[in-house]
């Protein structure tokens, strides 16, 4: 986690966004769903250019379900399927 937090401060956006995703994944695995949700939402809000947005959206849906945030889950599910479903 310490190394990922250092990488999160990288000036290279691709490294920064990948570090955020990995931090979110670690937090999710530790059942820290609220903190993981924050990291995934940062990716969506600040790094929409990234190819990791799809994974972040999927994880937001998972976190929202675990936290019982049904409205948030519905909103992100809609975004995922309306904009990215092929």
HTML snippet that shows the backbone in 3Dmol.js (N, CA, C, O; Angstrom):
<script src="https://3Dmol.org/build/3Dmol-min.js"></script>
<div id="view" style="width:600px;height:400px;position:relative"></div>
<script>
const pdb = `
ATOM      1  N   UNK A   1       0.829  -1.192   0.000  1.00  0.00           N
ATOM      2  CA  UNK A   1       0.000   0.000   0.000  1.00  0.00           C
ATOM      3  C   UNK A   1       0.875   1.258   0.000  1.00  0.00           C
ATOM      4  O   UNK A   1       0.531   2.249  -0.644  1.00  0.00           O
ATOM      5  N   UNK A   2       1.980   1.226   0.702  1.00  0.00           N
ATOM      6  CA  UNK A   2       2.869   2.389   0.777  1.00  0.00           C
ATOM      7  C   UNK A   2       3.412   2.725  -0.620  1.00  0.00           C
ATOM      8  O   UNK A   2       3.428   3.888  -1.026  1.00  0.00           O
ATOM      9  N   UNK A   3       3.849   1.705  -1.337  1.00  0.00           N
ATOM     10  CA  UNK A   3       4.375   1.928  -2.683  1.00  0.00           C
ATOM     11  C   UNK A   3       3.290   2.468  -3.603  1.00  0.00           C
ATOM     12  O   UNK A   3       3.546   3.372  -4.398  1.00  0.00           O
ATOM     13  N   UNK A   4       2.079   1.924  -3.505  1.00  0.00           N
ATOM     14  CA  UNK A   4       0.985   2.407  -4.350  1.00  0.00           C
ATOM     15  C   UNK A   4       0.650   3.857  -4.040  1.00  0.00           C
ATOM     16  O   UNK A   4       0.344   4.626  -4.951  1.00  0.00           O
ATOM     17  N   UNK A   5       0.703   4.241  -2.779  1.00  0.00           N
ATOM     18  CA  UNK A   5       0.433   5.637  -2.424  1.00  0.00           C
ATOM     19  C   UNK A   5       1.503   6.565  -3.005  1.00  0.00           C
ATOM     20  O   UNK A   5       1.201   7.687  -3.414  1.00  0.00           O
ATOM     21  N   UNK A   6       2.744   6.097  -3.038  1.00  0.00           N
ATOM     22  CA  UNK A   6       3.800   6.888  -3.676  1.00  0.00           C
ATOM     23  C   UNK A   6       3.543   7.020  -5.173  1.00  0.00           C
ATOM     24  O   UNK A   6       3.690   8.101  -5.743  1.00  0.00           O
ATOM     25  N   UNK A   7       3.159   5.920  -5.803  1.00  0.00           N
ATOM     26  CA  UNK A   7       2.874   5.938  -7.239  1.00  0.00           C
ATOM     27  C   UNK A   7       1.657   6.797  -7.555  1.00  0.00           C
ATOM     28  O   UNK A   7       1.560   7.365  -8.643  1.00  0.00           O
ATOM     29  N   UNK A   8       0.729   6.892  -6.609  1.00  0.00           N
ATOM     30  CA  UNK A   8      -0.454   7.728  -6.797  1.00  0.00           C
ATOM     31  C   UNK A   8      -0.068   9.199  -6.965  1.00  0.00           C
ATOM     32  O   UNK A   8      -0.823   9.976  -7.551  1.00  0.00           O
ATOM     33  N   UNK A   9       1.082   9.576  -6.461  1.00  0.00           N
ATOM     34  CA  UNK A   9       1.570  10.946  -6.599  1.00  0.00           C
ATOM     35  C   UNK A   9       2.423  11.171  -7.840  1.00  0.00           C
ATOM     36  O   UNK A   9       2.999  12.246  -8.008  1.00  0.00           O
ATOM     37  N   UNK A  10       2.509  10.187  -8.695  1.00  0.00           N
ATOM     38  CA  UNK A  10       3.334  10.288  -9.900  1.00  0.00           C
ATOM     39  C   UNK A  10       2.824  11.395 -10.827  1.00  0.00           C
ATOM     40  O   UNK A  10       1.619  11.632 -10.904  1.00  0.00           O
ATOM     41  N   UNK A  11       3.726  12.063 -11.523  1.00  0.00           N
ATOM     42  CA  UNK A  11       3.301  13.052 -12.519  1.00  0.00           C
ATOM     43  C   UNK A  11       2.761  12.398 -13.798  1.00  0.00           C
ATOM     44  O   UNK A  11       2.139  13.070 -14.621  1.00  0.00           O
ATOM     45  N   UNK A  12       2.994  11.108 -13.965  1.00  0.00           N
ATOM     46  CA  UNK A  12       2.517  10.379 -15.151  1.00  0.00           C
ATOM     47  C   UNK A  12       1.085   9.905 -14.859  1.00  0.00           C
ATOM     48  O   UNK A  12       0.860   9.098 -13.957  1.00  0.00           O
ATOM     49  N   UNK A  13       0.137  10.415 -15.626  1.00  0.00           N
ATOM     50  CA  UNK A  13      -1.279  10.147 -15.343  1.00  0.00           C
ATOM     51  C   UNK A  13      -1.623   8.665 -15.403  1.00  0.00           C
ATOM     52  O   UNK A  13      -2.424   8.192 -14.597  1.00  0.00           O
ATOM     53  N   UNK A  14      -1.042   7.928 -16.331  1.00  0.00           N
ATOM     54  CA  UNK A  14      -1.351   6.508 -16.446  1.00  0.00           C
ATOM     55  C   UNK A  14      -0.893   5.732 -15.212  1.00  0.00           C
ATOM     56  O   UNK A  14      -1.571   4.805 -14.768  1.00  0.00           O
ATOM     57  N   UNK A  15       0.248   6.112 -14.665  1.00  0.00           N
ATOM     58  CA  UNK A  15       0.740   5.468 -13.445  1.00  0.00           C
ATOM     59  C   UNK A  15      -0.159   5.841 -12.276  1.00  0.00           C
ATOM     60  O   UNK A  15      -0.516   4.995 -11.456  1.00  0.00           O
ATOM     61  N   UNK A  16      -0.518   7.114 -12.211  1.00  0.00           N
ATOM     62  CA  UNK A  16      -1.364   7.610 -11.131  1.00  0.00           C
ATOM     63  C   UNK A  16      -2.715   6.884 -11.108  1.00  0.00           C
ATOM     64  O   UNK A  16      -3.158   6.445 -10.047  1.00  0.00           O
ATOM     65  N   UNK A  17      -3.363   6.756 -12.252  1.00  0.00           N
ATOM     66  CA  UNK A  17      -4.684   6.146 -12.298  1.00  0.00           C
ATOM     67  C   UNK A  17      -4.595   4.643 -11.995  1.00  0.00           C
ATOM     68  O   UNK A  17      -5.478   4.098 -11.332  1.00  0.00           O
ATOM     69  N   UNK A  18      -3.556   3.979 -12.465  1.00  0.00           N
ATOM     70  CA  UNK A  18      -3.393   2.555 -12.172  1.00  0.00           C
ATOM     71  C   UNK A  18      -3.138   2.345 -10.680  1.00  0.00           C
ATOM     72  O   UNK A  18      -3.634   1.382 -10.095  1.00  0.00           O
ATOM     73  N   UNK A  19      -2.367   3.240 -10.064  1.00  0.00           N
ATOM     74  CA  UNK A  19      -2.130   3.153  -8.620  1.00  0.00           C
ATOM     75  C   UNK A  19      -3.443   3.326  -7.862  1.00  0.00           C
ATOM     76  O   UNK A  19      -3.711   2.587  -6.915  1.00  0.00           O
ATOM     77  N   UNK A  20      -4.263   4.297  -8.270  1.00  0.00           N
ATOM     78  CA  UNK A  20      -5.561   4.501  -7.614  1.00  0.00           C
ATOM     79  C   UNK A  20      -6.435   3.262  -7.730  1.00  0.00           C
ATOM     80  O   UNK A  20      -7.089   2.867  -6.765  1.00  0.00           O
ATOM     81  N   UNK A  21      -6.450   2.647  -8.908  1.00  0.00           N
ATOM     82  CA  UNK A  21      -7.254   1.445  -9.097  1.00  0.00           C
ATOM     83  C   UNK A  21      -6.760   0.316  -8.197  1.00  0.00           C
ATOM     84  O   UNK A  21      -7.560  -0.387  -7.579  1.00  0.00           O
ATOM     85  N   UNK A  22      -5.457   0.147  -8.126  1.00  0.00           N
ATOM     86  CA  UNK A  22      -4.909  -0.916  -7.278  1.00  0.00           C
ATOM     87  C   UNK A  22      -5.146  -0.656  -5.796  1.00  0.00           C
ATOM     88  O   UNK A  22      -5.382  -1.591  -5.032  1.00  0.00           O
ATOM     89  N   UNK A  23      -5.087   0.595  -5.389  1.00  0.00           N
ATOM     90  CA  UNK A  23      -5.420   0.932  -3.996  1.00  0.00           C
ATOM     91  C   UNK A  23      -6.881   0.595  -3.743  1.00  0.00           C
ATOM     92  O   UNK A  23      -7.216  -0.015  -2.728  1.00  0.00           O
ATOM     93  N   UNK A  24      -7.750   0.993  -4.666  1.00  0.00           N
ATOM     94  CA  UNK A  24      -9.166   0.663  -4.533  1.00  0.00           C
ATOM     95  C   UNK A  24      -9.392  -0.841  -4.433  1.00  0.00           C
ATOM     96  O   UNK A  24     -10.196  -1.302  -3.623  1.00  0.00           O
ATOM     97  N   UNK A  25      -8.684  -1.600  -5.255  1.00  0.00           N
ATOM     98  CA  UNK A  25      -8.829  -3.057  -5.229  1.00  0.00           C
ATOM     99  C   UNK A  25      -8.361  -3.655  -3.905  1.00  0.00           C
ATOM    100  O   UNK A  25      -8.989  -4.571  -3.375  1.00  0.00           O
ATOM    101  N   UNK A  26      -7.256  -3.133  -3.375  1.00  0.00           N
ATOM    102  CA  UNK A  26      -6.785  -3.609  -2.068  1.00  0.00           C
ATOM    103  C   UNK A  26      -7.799  -3.292  -0.975  1.00  0.00           C
ATOM    104  O   UNK A  26      -8.091  -4.132  -0.124  1.00  0.00           O
ATOM    105  N   UNK A  27      -8.327  -2.085  -1.003  1.00  0.00           N
ATOM    106  CA  UNK A  27      -9.332  -1.694  -0.012  1.00  0.00           C
ATOM    107  C   UNK A  27     -10.584  -2.557  -0.148  1.00  0.00           C
ATOM    108  O   UNK A  27     -11.174  -2.961   0.854  1.00  0.00           O
ATOM    109  N   UNK A  28     -10.984  -2.836  -1.378  1.00  0.00           N
ATOM    110  CA  UNK A  28     -12.148  -3.695  -1.617  1.00  0.00           C
ATOM    111  C   UNK A  28     -11.897  -5.085  -1.032  1.00  0.00           C
ATOM    112  O   UNK A  28     -12.766  -5.642  -0.362  1.00  0.00           O
ATOM    113  N   UNK A  29     -10.721  -5.642  -1.281  1.00  0.00           N
ATOM    114  CA  UNK A  29     -10.380  -6.966  -0.760  1.00  0.00           C
ATOM    115  C   UNK A  29     -10.358  -6.990   0.766  1.00  0.00           C
ATOM    116  O   UNK A  29     -10.606  -8.027   1.380  1.00  0.00           O
ATOM    117  N   UNK A  30     -10.057  -5.833   1.376  1.00  0.00           N
ATOM    118  CA  UNK A  30     -10.045  -5.719   2.838  1.00  0.00           C
ATOM    119  C   UNK A  30     -11.424  -5.364   3.392  1.00  0.00           C
ATOM    120  O   UNK A  30     -11.583  -5.107   4.586  1.00  0.00           O
ATOM    121  N   UNK A  31     -12.421  -5.356   2.497  1.00  0.00           N
ATOM    122  CA  UNK A  31     -13.809  -5.041   2.857  1.00  0.00           C
ATOM    123  C   UNK A  31     -13.991  -3.603   3.338  1.00  0.00           C
ATOM    124  O   UNK A  31     -14.908  -3.306   4.104  1.00  0.00           O
ATOM    125  N   UNK A  32     -13.120  -2.726   2.887  1.00  0.00           N
ATOM    126  CA  UNK A  32     -13.219  -1.292   3.154  1.00  0.00           C
ATOM    127  C   UNK A  32     -13.939  -0.656   1.962  1.00  0.00           C
ATOM    128  O   UNK A  32     -13.366   0.143   1.222  1.00  0.00           O
ATOM    129  N   UNK A  33     -15.198  -1.030   1.799  1.00  0.00           N
ATOM    130  CA  UNK A  33     -15.940  -0.681   0.588  1.00  0.00           C
ATOM    131  C   UNK A  33     -16.138   0.824   0.421  1.00  0.00           C
ATOM    132  O   UNK A  33     -16.119   1.329  -0.701  1.00  0.00           O
ATOM    133  N   UNK A  34     -16.327   1.541   1.528  1.00  0.00           N
ATOM    134  CA  UNK A  34     -16.531   2.986   1.412  1.00  0.00           C
ATOM    135  C   UNK A  34     -15.269   3.689   0.915  1.00  0.00           C
ATOM    136  O   UNK A  34     -15.352   4.600   0.092  1.00  0.00           O
ATOM    137  N   UNK A  35     -14.103   3.272   1.407  1.00  0.00           N
ATOM    138  CA  UNK A  35     -12.848   3.879   0.956  1.00  0.00           C
ATOM    139  C   UNK A  35     -12.521   3.455  -0.478  1.00  0.00           C
ATOM    140  O   UNK A  35     -12.032   4.258  -1.273  1.00  0.00           O
ATOM    141  N   UNK A  36     -12.791   2.203  -0.797  1.00  0.00           N
ATOM    142  CA  UNK A  36     -12.575   1.730  -2.166  1.00  0.00           C
ATOM    143  C   UNK A  36     -13.462   2.514  -3.130  1.00  0.00           C
ATOM    144  O   UNK A  36     -13.016   2.921  -4.203  1.00  0.00           O
ATOM    145  N   UNK A  37     -14.704   2.720  -2.747  1.00  0.00           N
ATOM    146  CA  UNK A  37     -15.652   3.468  -3.575  1.00  0.00           C
ATOM    147  C   UNK A  37     -15.111   4.865  -3.884  1.00  0.00           C
ATOM    148  O   UNK A  37     -15.234   5.342  -5.013  1.00  0.00           O
ATOM    149  N   UNK A  38     -14.524   5.510  -2.906  1.00  0.00           N
ATOM    150  CA  UNK A  38     -13.958   6.844  -3.121  1.00  0.00           C
ATOM    151  C   UNK A  38     -12.849   6.814  -4.177  1.00  0.00           C
ATOM    152  O   UNK A  38     -12.785   7.696  -5.034  1.00  0.00           O
ATOM    153  N   UNK A  39     -11.980   5.808  -4.120  1.00  0.00           N
ATOM    154  CA  UNK A  39     -10.888   5.706  -5.103  1.00  0.00           C
ATOM    155  C   UNK A  39     -11.445   5.476  -6.502  1.00  0.00           C
ATOM    156  O   UNK A  39     -10.993   6.096  -7.465  1.00  0.00           O
ATOM    157  N   UNK A  40     -12.419   4.593  -6.612  1.00  0.00           N
ATOM    158  CA  UNK A  40     -13.001   4.316  -7.925  1.00  0.00           C
ATOM    159  C   UNK A  40     -13.717   5.550  -8.482  1.00  0.00           C
ATOM    160  O   UNK A  40     -13.654   5.818  -9.682  1.00  0.00           O
ATOM    161  N   UNK A  41     -14.392   6.294  -7.617  1.00  0.00           N
ATOM    162  CA  UNK A  41     -15.066   7.500  -8.084  1.00  0.00           C
ATOM    163  C   UNK A  41     -14.068   8.577  -8.510  1.00  0.00           C
ATOM    164  O   UNK A  41     -14.348   9.355  -9.421  1.00  0.00           O
ATOM    165  N   UNK A  42     -12.909   8.624  -7.855  1.00  0.00           N
ATOM    166  CA  UNK A  42     -11.856   9.550  -8.288  1.00  0.00           C
ATOM    167  C   UNK A  42     -11.429   9.227  -9.721  1.00  0.00           C
ATOM    168  O   UNK A  42     -11.220  10.128 -10.534  1.00  0.00           O
ATOM    169  N   UNK A  43     -11.304   7.952 -10.014  1.00  0.00           N
ATOM    170  CA  UNK A  43     -10.905   7.543 -11.365  1.00  0.00           C
ATOM    171  C   UNK A  43     -11.943   8.007 -12.375  1.00  0.00           C
ATOM    172  O   UNK A  43     -11.589   8.565 -13.413  1.00  0.00           O
ATOM    173  N   UNK A  44     -13.211   7.785 -12.085  1.00  0.00           N
ATOM    174  CA  UNK A  44     -14.284   8.179 -12.995  1.00  0.00           C
ATOM    175  C   UNK A  44     -14.308   9.697 -13.165  1.00  0.00           C
ATOM    176  O   UNK A  44     -14.453  10.198 -14.280  1.00  0.00           O
ATOM    177  N   UNK A  45     -14.167  10.418 -12.070  1.00  0.00           N
ATOM    178  CA  UNK A  45     -14.279  11.869 -12.109  1.00  0.00           C
ATOM    179  C   UNK A  45     -13.075  12.586 -12.688  1.00  0.00           C
ATOM    180  O   UNK A  45     -13.224  13.607 -13.359  1.00  0.00           O
ATOM    181  N   UNK A  46     -11.879  12.061 -12.436  1.00  0.00           N
ATOM    182  CA  UNK A  46     -10.666  12.783 -12.808  1.00  0.00           C
ATOM    183  C   UNK A  46      -9.908  12.183 -13.987  1.00  0.00           C
ATOM    184  O   UNK A  46      -9.093  12.860 -14.613  1.00  0.00           O
ATOM    185  N   UNK A  47     -10.174  10.914 -14.290  1.00  0.00           N
ATOM    186  CA  UNK A  47      -9.378  10.231 -15.309  1.00  0.00           C
ATOM    187  C   UNK A  47     -10.274   9.500 -16.306  1.00  0.00           C
ATOM    188  O   UNK A  47     -10.046   8.330 -16.616  1.00  0.00           O
ATOM    189  N   UNK A  48     -11.279  10.187 -16.797  1.00  0.00           N
ATOM    190  CA  UNK A  48     -12.237   9.587 -17.719  1.00  0.00           C
ATOM    191  C   UNK A  48     -11.571   9.107 -19.009  1.00  0.00           C
ATOM    192  O   UNK A  48     -12.143   8.287 -19.727  1.00  0.00           O
ATOM    193  N   UNK A  49     -10.376   9.605 -19.311  1.00  0.00           N
ATOM    194  CA  UNK A  49      -9.636   9.208 -20.508  1.00  0.00           C
ATOM    195  C   UNK A  49      -9.120   7.776 -20.411  1.00  0.00           C
ATOM    196  O   UNK A  49      -8.809   7.154 -21.427  1.00  0.00           O
ATOM    197  N   UNK A  50      -9.029   7.262 -19.207  1.00  0.00           N
ATOM    198  CA  UNK A  50      -8.337   6.009 -18.963  1.00  0.00           C
ATOM    199  C   UNK A  50      -9.141   4.790 -19.403  1.00  0.00           C
ATOM    200  O   UNK A  50     -10.369   4.769 -19.316  1.00  0.00           O
ATOM    201  N   UNK A  51      -8.433   3.796 -19.868  1.00  0.00           N
ATOM    202  CA  UNK A  51      -9.049   2.522 -20.189  1.00  0.00           C
ATOM    203  C   UNK A  51      -9.474   1.767 -18.942  1.00  0.00           C
ATOM    204  O   UNK A  51     -10.151   0.743 -19.038  1.00  0.00           O
ATOM    205  N   UNK A  52      -9.084   2.261 -17.770  1.00  0.00           N
ATOM    206  CA  UNK A  52      -9.434   1.608 -16.512  1.00  0.00           C
ATOM    207  C   UNK A  52     -10.800   2.042 -15.993  1.00  0.00           C
ATOM    208  O   UNK A  52     -11.256   1.556 -14.958  1.00  0.00           O
ATOM    209  N   UNK A  53     -11.453   2.951 -16.705  1.00  0.00           N
ATOM    210  CA  UNK A  53     -12.767   3.437 -16.296  1.00  0.00           C
ATOM    211  C   UNK A  53     -13.786   2.299 -16.229  1.00  0.00           C
ATOM    212  O   UNK A  53     -14.606   2.251 -15.313  1.00  0.00           O
ATOM    213  N   UNK A  54     -13.733   1.390 -17.192  1.00  0.00           N
ATOM    214  CA  UNK A  54     -14.684   0.274 -17.192  1.00  0.00           C
ATOM    215  C   UNK A  54     -14.535  -0.586 -15.937  1.00  0.00           C
ATOM    216  O   UNK A  54     -15.527  -0.978 -15.323  1.00  0.00           O
ATOM    217  N   UNK A  55     -13.300  -0.870 -15.568  1.00  0.00           N
ATOM    218  CA  UNK A  55     -13.074  -1.659 -14.357  1.00  0.00           C
ATOM    219  C   UNK A  55     -13.519  -0.887 -13.122  1.00  0.00           C
ATOM    220  O   UNK A  55     -14.106  -1.462 -12.205  1.00  0.00           O
ATOM    221  N   UNK A  56     -13.240   0.413 -13.097  1.00  0.00           N
ATOM    222  CA  UNK A  56     -13.655   1.238 -11.960  1.00  0.00           C
ATOM    223  C   UNK A  56     -15.180   1.277 -11.850  1.00  0.00           C
ATOM    224  O   UNK A  56     -15.719   1.199 -10.746  1.00  0.00           O
ATOM    225  N   UNK A  57     -15.872   1.396 -12.967  1.00  0.00           N
ATOM    226  CA  UNK A  57     -17.336   1.392 -12.947  1.00  0.00           C
ATOM    227  C   UNK A  57     -17.876   0.078 -12.389  1.00  0.00           C
ATOM    228  O   UNK A  57     -18.799   0.072 -11.575  1.00  0.00           O
ATOM    229  N   UNK A  58     -17.301  -1.016 -12.826  1.00  0.00           N
ATOM    230  CA  UNK A  58     -17.727  -2.327 -12.336  1.00  0.00           C
ATOM    231  C   UNK A  58     -17.525  -2.437 -10.832  1.00  0.00           C
ATOM    232  O   UNK A  58     -18.386  -2.948 -10.117  1.00  0.00           O
ATOM    233  N   UNK A  59     -16.385  -1.957 -10.359  1.00  0.00           N
ATOM    234  CA  UNK A  59     -16.099  -2.031  -8.924  1.00  0.00           C
ATOM    235  C   UNK A  59     -16.979  -1.072  -8.124  1.00  0.00           C
ATOM    236  O   UNK A  59     -17.332  -1.374  -6.984  1.00  0.00           O
ATOM    237  N   UNK A  60     -17.337   0.069  -8.695  1.00  0.00           N
ATOM    238  CA  UNK A  60     -18.265   0.982  -8.023  1.00  0.00           C
ATOM    239  C   UNK A  60     -19.611   0.293  -7.820  1.00  0.00           C
ATOM    240  O   UNK A  60     -20.230   0.412  -6.763  1.00  0.00           O
ATOM    241  N   UNK A  61     -20.043  -0.411  -8.823  1.00  0.00           N
ATOM    242  CA  UNK A  61     -21.307  -1.145  -8.717  1.00  0.00           C
ATOM    243  C   UNK A  61     -21.219  -2.177  -7.599  1.00  0.00           C
ATOM    244  O   UNK A  61     -22.147  -2.313  -6.802  1.00  0.00           O
ATOM    245  N   UNK A  62     -20.102  -2.906  -7.538  1.00  0.00           N
ATOM    246  CA  UNK A  62     -19.907  -3.906  -6.484  1.00  0.00           C
ATOM    247  C   UNK A  62     -19.885  -3.262  -5.097  1.00  0.00           C
ATOM    248  O   UNK A  62     -20.526  -3.757  -4.170  1.00  0.00           O
ATOM    249  N   UNK A  63     -19.149  -2.159  -4.959  1.00  0.00           N
ATOM    250  CA  UNK A  63     -19.072  -1.454  -3.664  1.00  0.00           C
ATOM    251  C   UNK A  63     -20.445  -0.938  -3.248  1.00  0.00           C
ATOM    252  O   UNK A  63     -20.844  -1.073  -2.091  1.00  0.00           O
ATOM    253  N   UNK A  64     -21.158  -0.351  -4.190  1.00  0.00           N
ATOM    254  CA  UNK A  64     -22.485   0.199  -3.894  1.00  0.00           C
ATOM    255  C   UNK A  64     -23.422  -0.890  -3.404  1.00  0.00           C
ATOM    256  O   UNK A  64     -24.214  -0.677  -2.486  1.00  0.00           O
ATOM    257  N   UNK A  65     -23.327  -2.051  -4.019  1.00  0.00           N
ATOM    258  CA  UNK A  65     -24.166  -3.169  -3.587  1.00  0.00           C
ATOM    259  C   UNK A  65     -23.785  -3.612  -2.173  1.00  0.00           C
ATOM    260  O   UNK A  65     -24.660  -3.840  -1.337  1.00  0.00           O
ATOM    261  N   UNK A  66     -22.508  -3.733  -1.907  1.00  0.00           N
ATOM    262  CA  UNK A  66     -22.039  -4.146  -0.575  1.00  0.00           C
ATOM    263  C   UNK A  66     -22.459  -3.144   0.500  1.00  0.00           C
ATOM    264  O   UNK A  66     -22.748  -3.526   1.634  1.00  0.00           O
ATOM    265  N   UNK A  67     -22.491  -1.860   0.138  1.00  0.00           N
ATOM    266  CA  UNK A  67     -22.843  -0.807   1.096  1.00  0.00           C
ATOM    267  C   UNK A  67     -24.343  -0.531   1.148  1.00  0.00           C
ATOM    268  O   UNK A  67     -24.795   0.269   1.967  1.00  0.00           O
ATOM    269  N   UNK A  68     -25.112  -1.181   0.288  1.00  0.00           N
ATOM    270  CA  UNK A  68     -26.555  -0.965   0.265  1.00  0.00           C
ATOM    271  C   UNK A  68     -26.968   0.358  -0.352  1.00  0.00           C
ATOM    272  O   UNK A  68     -28.037   0.881  -0.041  1.00  0.00           O
ATOM    273  N   UNK A  69     -26.136   0.899  -1.218  1.00  0.00           N
ATOM    274  CA  UNK A  69     -26.411   2.175  -1.886  1.00  0.00           C
ATOM    275  C   UNK A  69     -27.063   1.890  -3.235  1.00  0.00           C
ATOM    276  O   UNK A  69     -26.416   1.981  -4.278  1.00  0.00           O
ATOM    277  N   UNK A  70     -28.332   1.550  -3.206  1.00  0.00           N
ATOM    278  CA  UNK A  70     -29.010   1.075  -4.405  1.00  0.00           C
ATOM    279  C   UNK A  70     -29.150   2.152  -5.491  1.00  0.00           C
ATOM    280  O   UNK A  70     -29.019   1.854  -6.679  1.00  0.00           O
ATOM    281  N   UNK A  71     -29.410   3.379  -5.092  1.00  0.00           N
ATOM    282  CA  UNK A  71     -29.534   4.449  -6.101  1.00  0.00           C
ATOM    283  C   UNK A  71     -28.205   4.676  -6.823  1.00  0.00           C
ATOM    284  O   UNK A  71     -28.169   4.827  -8.044  1.00  0.00           O
ATOM    285  N   UNK A  72     -27.124   4.696  -6.059  1.00  0.00           N
ATOM    286  CA  UNK A  72     -25.802   4.869  -6.664  1.00  0.00           C
ATOM    287  C   UNK A  72     -25.493   3.676  -7.569  1.00  0.00           C
ATOM    288  O   UNK A  72     -24.961   3.846  -8.666  1.00  0.00           O
ATOM    289  N   UNK A  73     -25.827   2.478  -7.110  1.00  0.00           N
ATOM    290  CA  UNK A  73     -25.606   1.278  -7.909  1.00  0.00           C
ATOM    291  C   UNK A  73     -26.371   1.362  -9.234  1.00  0.00           C
ATOM    292  O   UNK A  73     -25.819   1.062 -10.293  1.00  0.00           O
ATOM    293  N   UNK A  74     -27.616   1.763  -9.172  1.00  0.00           N
ATOM    294  CA  UNK A  74     -28.434   1.880 -10.384  1.00  0.00           C
ATOM    295  C   UNK A  74     -27.847   2.908 -11.350  1.00  0.00           C
ATOM    296  O   UNK A  74     -27.801   2.681 -12.559  1.00  0.00           O
ATOM    297  N   UNK A  75     -27.401   4.039 -10.804  1.00  0.00           N
ATOM    298  CA  UNK A  75     -26.855   5.109 -11.645  1.00  0.00           C
ATOM    299  C   UNK A  75     -25.601   4.632 -12.387  1.00  0.00           C
ATOM    300  O   UNK A  75     -25.483   4.828 -13.596  1.00  0.00           O
ATOM    301  N   UNK A  76     -24.672   4.011 -11.668  1.00  0.00           N
ATOM    302  CA  UNK A  76     -23.437   3.562 -12.307  1.00  0.00           C
ATOM    303  C   UNK A  76     -23.663   2.349 -13.200  1.00  0.00           C
ATOM    304  O   UNK A  76     -22.980   2.189 -14.211  1.00  0.00           O
ATOM    305  N   UNK A  77     -24.607   1.500 -12.840  1.00  0.00           N
ATOM    306  CA  UNK A  77     -24.956   0.372 -13.696  1.00  0.00           C
ATOM    307  C   UNK A  77     -25.484   0.896 -15.034  1.00  0.00           C
ATOM    308  O   UNK A  77     -25.141   0.380 -16.098  1.00  0.00           O
ATOM    309  N   UNK A  78     -26.310   1.912 -14.957  1.00  0.00           N
ATOM    310  CA  UNK A  78     -26.861   2.528 -16.166  1.00  0.00           C
ATOM    311  C   UNK A  78     -25.753   3.126 -17.024  1.00  0.00           C
ATOM    312  O   UNK A  78     -25.747   2.946 -18.242  1.00  0.00           O
ATOM    313  N   UNK A  79     -24.829   3.826 -16.408  1.00  0.00           N
ATOM    314  CA  UNK A  79     -23.705   4.404 -17.147  1.00  0.00           C
ATOM    315  C   UNK A  79     -22.902   3.303 -17.828  1.00  0.00           C
ATOM    316  O   UNK A  79     -22.572   3.407 -19.009  1.00  0.00           O
ATOM    317  N   UNK A  80     -22.591   2.254 -17.084  1.00  0.00           N
ATOM    318  CA  UNK A  80     -21.795   1.165 -17.627  1.00  0.00           C
ATOM    319  C   UNK A  80     -22.478   0.528 -18.834  1.00  0.00           C
ATOM    320  O   UNK A  80     -21.846   0.303 -19.866  1.00  0.00           O
ATOM    321  N   UNK A  81     -23.754   0.244 -18.700  1.00  0.00           N
ATOM    322  CA  UNK A  81     -24.449  -0.486 -19.763  1.00  0.00           C
ATOM    323  C   UNK A  81     -24.950   0.408 -20.893  1.00  0.00           C
ATOM    324  O   UNK A  81     -25.015  -0.032 -22.040  1.00  0.00           O
ATOM    325  N   UNK A  82     -25.300   1.639 -20.592  1.00  0.00           N
ATOM    326  CA  UNK A  82     -25.796   2.537 -21.639  1.00  0.00           C
ATOM    327  C   UNK A  82     -24.672   3.088 -22.517  1.00  0.00           C
ATOM    328  O   UNK A  82     -24.851   3.261 -23.723  1.00  0.00           O
ATOM    329  N   UNK A  83     -23.526   3.360 -21.919  1.00  0.00           N
ATOM    330  CA  UNK A  83     -22.444   3.986 -22.659  1.00  0.00           C
ATOM    331  C   UNK A  83     -21.374   3.013 -23.140  1.00  0.00           C
ATOM    332  O   UNK A  83     -20.718   3.267 -24.151  1.00  0.00           O
ATOM    333  N   UNK A  84     -21.190   1.906 -22.432  1.00  0.00           N
ATOM    334  CA  UNK A  84     -20.066   1.042 -22.743  1.00  0.00           C
ATOM    335  C   UNK A  84     -20.429  -0.343 -23.235  1.00  0.00           C
ATOM    336  O   UNK A  84     -19.554  -1.100 -23.654  1.00  0.00           O
ATOM    337  N   UNK A  85     -21.694  -0.681 -23.191  1.00  0.00           N
ATOM    338  CA  UNK A  85     -22.072  -2.013 -23.664  1.00  0.00           C
ATOM    339  C   UNK A  85     -21.972  -2.057 -25.176  1.00  0.00           C
ATOM    340  O   UNK A  85     -22.438  -1.157 -25.875  1.00  0.00           O
ATOM    341  N   UNK A  86     -21.354  -3.118 -25.665  1.00  0.00           N
ATOM    342  CA  UNK A  86     -21.182  -3.214 -27.122  1.00  0.00           C
ATOM    343  C   UNK A  86     -22.224  -4.124 -27.744  1.00  0.00           C
ATOM    344  O   UNK A  86     -22.228  -4.318 -28.960  1.00  0.00           O
TER     345      UNK A  86
END
`;
const viewer = $3Dmol.createViewer("view");
viewer.addModel(pdb, "pdb");
viewer.setStyle({}, {cartoon: {color: "spectrum"}});
viewer.zoomTo();
viewer.render();
</script>
